[in-house]
Amino acid sequence: MAQDIHIDPTPTFSLSPDLYMQFMEPLGVTDGSVEAAWDHQTEDWRPDVIKATQDLAPPIIRYGGCLSSYYRWREGVGPRSRRRPMLNLLWGGIESNQVGTAEFVDFCRRVKARGFYCVNFESDGRPYWARPRRGGVRTAGPKEAAEWVDYCNRPDHPLRHRHGHPEPFNLKLWQIGNETSHDPNGYDLETTAKRTVAFAKAMRKADPEIELIGWGGHSKTGPAWTGRMAERLGEHVQYLAFHHMFKLDSRDPDSPLYCDNYRLDPQATWDALMQAPAAQDAAIQAIRENLGSHDIPLAMTESHFALPGRHRNEVLSSWAAGVANARVLHVHQRHGDALKMATLADFCGTRWNVNALLIPVPRGQAFLTPVGRVMALYRKHCGSKAVTVAKTPAGLDVVASRRGKRLFLHVINTNRTRQVTTGVSISGYSVASAKSFQITAPPEVEIDAHNADRIKPVSKALDPIGRWSFPPASVSALELTLDEKRA
């Protein structure tokens, strides 16, 4: 008989719901992104994008990545007819600024998410973004960041009132610096630390209640900044950020993940995608080791697969990639004692399959990609405290959490073609009731706007004292009601 899943239900550490965050960034000519989500005729968000995001249910949404290094917030407030477009220096094209602070806050409120911005951190020290040949001066310092906080949060701010928003936006979380360590032409560690403190003091003077995320490292340059940044920033920030985009050796023309090779050998593709958890775990572990004994939460505010042909990445539209992404979410939960914010996608867009949500243009219904589906599934069925998975049958990847008498299991069958049937035992408890929310599909199925419902979760009641079957390549969220065993 196959080994059962054994759970020690004793709560260990708190799990943050922000492990399922998203981030939004106008991506210029490379992807329609924010512009595609906005209906310029009605001057409102597309209803299908709102509906799909409500299904995704992100707890927080970050605005701005590299765009933050040349974003001037005043260009995106006030009457839209008077807003000044900007050159999108990294992503190409022109950003209209029709979606600005008020519009982003409105979006977050409609989908019941907290919003936060990454401020312009003096262009992260990069001269080519600070003062480009065209587009004006794009760098901004602590004063401009503090004025943005004041505009958003001071109840009686006169300019926000004149713009038709008498109530404060109450943005209580902000990020300082984006991938600052990425570019040797930008700020070095000590300069970044010094300037982060200056930003933090100015921004907190505008609103003492805000929380701040400082830049702490980047997988491309290694984690060597993290410990030193924690030491230098002290009480000035509440989180340290890092990013990780994992390639899985996919630039080798012989790799099954190179371009369209994935269609040639499904098993080789599956095996390659299943390397994703190890790559993510190694990156997070390296950051943690460099952090050392410093007690500051980590925020992975960007993370996704980065494969050749990044404008399509068709393999990422396959359910095999959905399973791989679910396994990476398990890595995030296992590091949840230190990792308090994380994402696994680029939220919304029109082309990149690293997005959680794709928007057909010029019309059609927005839909969740495989990574979006698994993020939505886990987000809706997860406890507040991690518990220990003591044993699992071969082929199953399992994490567990708890909220009171409810136990949540996330179960992935990592076998591409073989079902696994198992029981569950929980120390000190029996199972009073059980329900499964399961996504299962052939790994080779590719999701698009015409068959997006192919990988929607299916719910069913389970026999609380029976054995449960997990189909090949399935991702399941189980909710169990516990009953204390009597001696």
C-alpha positions in Angstrom: 0.0 0.0 0.0 1.3 3.5 -0.9 2.4 5.7 2.0 -0.2 8.1 3.3 0.2 11.9 3.7 1.0 12.5 7.3 0.4 16.0 8.8 1.5 17.5 12.1 -1.2 20.1 12.5 0.7 22.2 15.1 0.9 25.8 13.8 4.5 26.8 13.0 4.7 30.3 11.4 2.3 32.8 10.1 1.6 32.8 6.4 1.0 36.1 4.7 -1.8 36.4 2.1 0.6 38.7 0.3 2.4 35.6 -1.1 -0.2 35.9 -3.9 0.4 39.6 -4.9 0.5 40.9 -8.4 2.2 43.9 -10.1 1.1 46.2 -12.9 3.4 48.1 -15.2 2.8 49.8 -18.5 5.0 47.8 -20.9 5.0 50.2 -23.9 5.4 48.5 -27.4 6.4 45.2 -25.9 2.9 44.4 -24.5 -0.4 46.3 -24.4 -0.6 45.7 -20.6 -2.2 48.7 -18.8 -3.3 50.5 -22.0 -5.2 47.4 -23.1 -7.0 47.1 -19.7 -8.2 50.7 -20.0 -11.2 51.7 -22.2 -10.4 55.1 -23.6 -14.0 55.6 -25.0 -15.6 55.2 -21.6 -12.6 56.4 -19.6 -12.9 53.4 -17.4 -11.4 50.0 -16.8 -12.6 47.2 -19.0 -15.3 45.2 -17.2 -13.9 41.9 -18.3 -10.5 42.8 -16.8 -12.2 43.8 -13.5 -14.1 40.5 -13.5 -11.0 38.3 -14.2 -9.0 40.1 -11.6 -11.7 39.6 -9.0 -11.4 35.8 -9.8 -7.6 36.1 -9.4 -8.2 37.9 -6.1 -4.8 39.4 -5.5 -4.4 40.8 -1.9 -2.1 43.6 -3.1 -1.1 45.0 -6.4 2.2 46.9 -7.0 2.4 49.6 -9.7 5.6 50.1 -11.6 8.8 48.2 -12.1 11.6 49.6 -14.3 9.1 52.2 -15.4 9.4 53.7 -11.9 12.9 54.8 -12.6 11.6 57.5 -15.0 8.0 58.0 -13.8 6.9 61.5 -12.7 3.7 61.1 -10.7 2.3 64.5 -11.4 2.0 63.6 -15.1 -0.7 61.1 -14.0 -3.0 63.1 -11.9 -5.7 65.7 -12.5 -8.0 66.0 -15.6 -7.0 63.4 -18.2 -7.3 65.9 -21.0 -4.4 67.9 -19.5 -2.1 64.9 -18.7 1.2 64.9 -20.3 2.3 61.7 -22.2 5.7 60.4 -21.5 8.3 58.4 -23.5 8.5 54.8 -22.1 12.2 54.7 -22.0 12.8 51.0 -21.5 9.7 49.4 -23.0 9.4 51.7 -26.0 6.6 53.9 -27.3 4.6 56.5 -25.5 2.7 56.1 -22.2 -0.5 58.1 -22.3 -0.8 58.5 -18.4 -4.5 58.1 -18.7 -4.1 55.6 -16.0 -2.6 57.5 -13.1 -2.8 57.5 -9.3 -6.6 57.9 -9.0 -7.4 55.3 -11.6 -5.0 52.7 -10.1 -6.5 53.3 -6.6 -10.0 52.9 -8.1 -9.0 49.6 -9.8 -7.6 48.2 -6.5 -10.7 49.2 -4.6 -12.9 47.5 -7.2 -11.0 44.2 -6.9 -10.6 44.5 -3.1 -6.8 44.7 -3.2 -4.4 47.1 -1.5 -2.4 49.1 -4.0 1.2 50.3 -3.6 3.7 52.2 -5.8 7.4 51.9 -6.4 8.6 55.5 -6.3 11.2 57.1 -8.7 14.4 56.5 -6.7 16.5 59.0 -8.5 16.3 56.8 -11.6 18.2 54.1 -9.4 21.3 56.1 -10.3 21.1 55.3 -14.0 22.1 58.4 -16.0 20.4 57.2 -19.3 17.0 57.2 -17.6 17.6 60.3 -15.4 18.4 62.6 -18.3 17.6 60.9 -21.6 18.3 62.6 -25.0 14.5 63.2 -25.3 11.7 63.3 -22.8 12.9 65.8 -20.3 14.4 65.3 -16.8 13.1 62.0 -15.5 14.8 61.6 -12.2 13.1 62.4 -8.9 14.3 62.6 -5.3 13.0 62.3 -1.8 11.0 65.5 -2.0 8.9 64.4 -5.0 8.3 61.0 -3.4 7.2 62.6 -0.1 4.9 65.0 -2.0 3.3 62.0 -3.7 2.7 60.3 -0.3 1.2 63.6 1.0 -1.1 63.9 -2.1 -2.4 60.4 -1.6 -2.8 60.3 2.2 -3.3 63.8 3.7 -7.1 64.2 4.3 -7.2 67.9 3.4 -4.7 67.9 0.5 -5.9 70.9 -1.6 -4.6 69.6 -5.0 -6.3 66.2 -4.6 -9.5 67.9 -3.6 -9.3 70.1 -6.7 -8.9 66.9 -8.8 -12.2 65.7 -7.5 -11.0 63.3 -4.8 -11.9 64.6 -1.4 -11.3 61.3 0.4 -7.6 60.3 0.9 -6.3 57.3 -1.1 -4.7 55.9 2.0 -1.8 54.2 0.3 0.1 52.9 3.3 2.7 50.8 1.6 5.5 52.1 -0.8 8.6 50.7 -2.4 11.9 52.6 -2.7 14.2 51.4 -5.5 13.6 48.8 -8.2 16.4 46.4 -9.2 18.9 49.0 -8.1 21.7 46.4 -7.9 21.0 45.2 -11.4 23.1 47.7 -13.3 26.8 48.5 -12.5 26.2 52.0 -14.1 23.6 52.7 -11.3 23.9 53.2 -7.6 26.2 51.0 -5.6 25.2 49.4 -2.3 26.4 52.2 0.0 24.9 54.9 -2.1 21.6 53.0 -2.3 21.5 52.6 1.4 22.2 56.2 2.1 19.7 57.5 -0.4 17.0 55.0 0.8 17.3 56.4 4.3 16.9 59.9 2.9 13.7 58.8 1.0 12.4 57.0 4.0 12.7 60.0 6.3 11.1 62.3 3.8 8.2 60.0 3.0 7.5 59.1 6.6 7.5 62.8 7.5 4.6 63.2 5.1 2.8 60.2 6.6 4.3 58.5 9.7 2.0 55.5 9.3 3.3 54.2 6.0 5.4 51.0 5.6 8.3 51.0 3.3 10.0 48.3 1.1 13.7 48.9 0.4 15.7 47.3 -2.3 17.7 44.3 -1.0 19.2 42.3 -3.9 18.7 40.7 -7.3 19.2 37.2 -8.5 21.2 38.4 -11.6 23.9 40.0 -9.5 23.7 37.7 -6.5 22.3 38.3 -3.0 25.4 40.0 -1.6 23.5 43.3 -0.9 20.8 41.8 1.4 22.6 41.6 4.8 24.4 44.9 4.4 21.2 46.6 3.3 19.4 45.2 6.4 22.2 46.5 8.6 22.3 49.9 7.0 18.5 50.5 6.8 17.6 49.4 10.3 14.2 50.8 11.3 13.8 52.9 8.2 12.2 50.1 6.1 9.9 47.3 7.0 10.7 44.9 4.1 13.6 44.2 1.8 12.8 43.4 -1.9 14.5 41.1 -4.4 13.5 39.7 -7.8 14.0 36.4 -9.5 13.4 35.5 -13.1 14.4 31.9 -13.7 15.6 30.7 -17.2 16.1 26.9 -16.5 19.0 26.7 -19.1 16.4 27.4 -21.8 18.7 29.4 -24.1 20.4 26.2 -25.2 19.0 25.4 -28.7 18.8 21.8 -27.6 16.7 22.5 -24.5 13.0 21.4 -24.7 12.2 24.9 -23.5 13.9 26.7 -26.3 11.4 28.4 -28.7 8.9 25.7 -29.9 11.0 22.6 -29.0 8.5 21.9 -26.2 6.1 20.5 -28.8 8.5 17.8 -29.9 9.0 15.8 -26.7 6.3 16.3 -24.0 8.1 14.2 -21.4 11.4 16.1 -21.8 9.4 19.4 -21.6 7.7 18.2 -18.4 11.1 17.2 -16.9 12.6 20.6 -17.7 9.7 22.5 -16.3 9.9 20.5 -13.1 13.3 22.1 -12.4 11.6 25.4 -11.6 11.1 24.7 -7.9 14.8 24.0 -7.3 15.8 27.2 -9.1 13.4 29.3 -7.1 14.3 27.6 -3.8 18.1 28.2 -4.4 17.5 31.9 -5.1 15.4 32.5 -2.0 17.8 30.4 0.1 20.8 32.4 -1.0 19.0 35.7 -0.1 18.1 34.3 3.3 21.7 33.1 4.0 23.1 36.5 3.1 20.4 38.2 5.3 21.8 36.2 8.2 20.3 37.0 11.6 18.7 40.3 10.6 15.0 40.0 11.3 13.4 41.8 8.4 10.7 40.3 6.2 11.5 39.6 2.5 9.4 40.8 -0.4 9.8 39.2 -3.8 7.9 41.9 -5.7 8.7 40.4 -9.2 9.3 36.8 -10.2 8.5 34.7 -13.3 9.8 32.4 -15.9 12.1 34.1 -18.4 12.4 32.1 -21.6 13.7 32.9 -25.1 11.0 34.4 -27.3 9.8 36.3 -24.3 7.0 38.0 -26.3 5.2 34.7 -26.6 6.7 31.9 -24.4 4.0 29.6 -25.7 5.1 26.8 -23.4 3.9 28.9 -20.5 0.4 28.7 -21.9 0.5 24.9 -21.4 -0.9 23.2 -18.3 2.5 21.6 -17.8 3.7 25.2 -16.9 0.7 25.6 -14.6 1.9 22.6 -12.6 5.4 23.9 -12.5 4.2 27.3 -11.3 2.1 25.6 -8.6 5.3 23.8 -7.4 7.0 27.2 -7.1 4.2 28.5 -5.0 4.9 25.6 -2.6 8.5 26.9 -2.4 7.1 30.3 -1.4 5.0 28.8 1.3 7.9 26.8 2.7 9.9 30.0 3.0 6.9 31.8 4.4 8.5 32.4 7.8 10.7 35.0 6.1 9.1 35.6 2.8 6.0 37.8 3.3 5.3 39.1 -0.2 5.8 37.3 -3.4 4.4 37.0 -6.9 4.9 34.5 -9.8 3.5 36.5 -12.7 3.4 40.0 -14.4 -0.4 40.4 -13.8 -2.0 41.7 -17.0 -1.0 42.0 -20.7 -1.8 41.1 -24.2 1.1 38.9 -25.3 3.5 37.7 -22.6 2.5 34.3 -21.2 4.4 35.3 -18.0 1.2 37.3 -17.2 -1.4 36.0 -14.8 -4.2 37.6 -16.9 -4.3 38.0 -20.7 -6.4 40.6 -22.4 -7.6 39.9 -25.9 -7.4 43.0 -28.1 -9.2 44.8 -29.5 -12.0 42.9 -28.0 -12.9 39.6 -26.3 -13.0 38.4 -22.7 -9.9 38.6 -20.4 -8.9 35.3 -19.0 -6.5 33.7 -16.5 -3.4 31.9 -17.8 -2.2 28.7 -16.1 -0.1 30.5 -13.6 -3.0 32.8 -12.9 -5.3 29.8 -12.3 -3.0 28.2 -9.8 -2.5 31.5 -8.0 -6.2 32.1 -7.8 -6.8 28.5 -6.5 -4.3 28.7 -3.7 -5.2 32.3 -2.8 -8.8 31.2 -2.1 -8.0 28.0 -0.2 -5.1 28.7 2.2 -4.7 29.0 5.9 -3.1 31.6 8.1 -0.6 29.3 9.8 1.8 26.9 8.2 1.8 23.3 9.5 4.2 20.5 8.9 3.9 17.8 6.2 5.8 15.0 7.8 5.5 12.4 5.0 4.1 12.2 1.5 3.8 9.4 -1.1 6.3 9.4 -3.9 5.2 11.8 -6.7 3.1 14.1 -4.6 4.3 17.6 -3.7 2.3 18.7 -0.6 2.2 21.8 1.6 -0.3 22.5 4.4 -1.7 25.3 6.4 -4.4 25.9 9.0 -7.0 28.3 10.2 -8.6 27.2 13.4 -10.2 23.7 12.9 -9.8 24.0 9.1 -6.8 22.4 7.5 -5.8 23.3 3.9 -3.7 21.0 1.8 -2.1 22.0 -1.6 -1.4 18.7 -3.4 0.4 18.4 -6.8 0.8 15.1 -8.6 4.2 15.6 -10.2 3.7 12.4 -12.3 2.9 13.3 -15.9 1.0 10.1 -16.7 0.3 8.3 -13.4 -2.4 8.7 -10.8 -1.6 8.6 -7.1 -4.1 7.3 -4.5 -3.5 8.0 -0.9 -4.9 8.5 2.5 -4.3 11.4 5.0 -3.5 11.1 8.7 -3.4 14.1 11.0 -1.8 13.8 14.4 -4.4 14.1 17.2 -7.3 14.6 14.8 -9.7 12.8 12.5 -11.3 14.4 9.5 -14.9 15.4 9.9 -15.5 16.6 6.3 -13.3 17.1 3.2 -13.7 19.0 0.0 -11.4 19.2 -3.0 -10.9 22.0 -5.6 -8.9 20.4 -8.4 -7.5 21.4 -11.7 -6.6 18.6 -14.0 -5.9 18.5 -17.7 -3.4 16.9 -20.1 -0.1 18.7 -19.6 0.2 19.4 -23.3 -3.1 21.4 -23.4 -2.4 25.1 -24.3 -4.8 27.7 -22.9 -6.0 30.6 -25.0 -9.1 32.8 -25.1 -11.1 30.1 -26.8 -10.5 27.3 -24.2 -9.6 29.1 -21.0 -12.2 27.3 -19.1 -10.5 24.0 -19.8 -8.4 24.4 -16.6 -11.0 25.8 -14.2 -11.1 24.2 -10.8 -13.7 21.5 -10.2 -15.0 21.1 -6.6 -16.2 17.9 -5.1 -16.9 16.4 -1.7 -14.5 13.7 -0.5 -15.1 10.7 1.8 -13.5 12.0 5.1 -12.4 8.4 6.1 -11.5 7.1 2.6 -8.6 7.3 0.2 -8.3 10.0 -2.3 -7.1 9.9 -5.9 -5.0 12.6 -7.5 -4.9 12.4 -11.3 -1.7 12.8 -13.2 -0.5 16.4 -13.6 -3.2 17.6 -11.2 -3.2 20.6 -8.8 -5.6 20.3 -5.9 -6.5 22.5 -2.9 -8.2 20.5 -0.2 -10.2 21.9 2.7 -10.6 19.6 5.7 -12.6 20.2 8.9 -10.8 18.6 11.8 -12.3 16.8 14.8 -10.2 16.0 17.9 -9.6 12.3 18.4 -10.9 11.0 21.8 -8.5 8.9 23.8 
